[in-house]
Amino acid sequence: MLEGMKASYPYYNPDVKYQLPKKEAVYTVLTTAQQGNSVELTYQGNGAKVVRANLFSTLNGGAPDQEWFPQ
């Protein structure tokens, strides 16, 4: 399905249901905030180094057919 939409796979999602190598090292998001077009977050490092972040948003969050768009 992701290939058909030309979408990328999620990386190191700590909530994924299958086992990932070093899953326990993924950072933990502590707070999020949005002000206008700006988004901010704080996180706790658990050993993994953050080298890139991608922001996705949805217009119908929580819906069974929700669709996420890269920003």
Beta strands, then each sheet from edge to edge (+ up, - down):
strand 1: 28-35
strand 2: 38-44
strand 3: 56-58
strand 4: 68-70
sheet 1: 1+ 2-
sheet 2: 3+ 4-
end
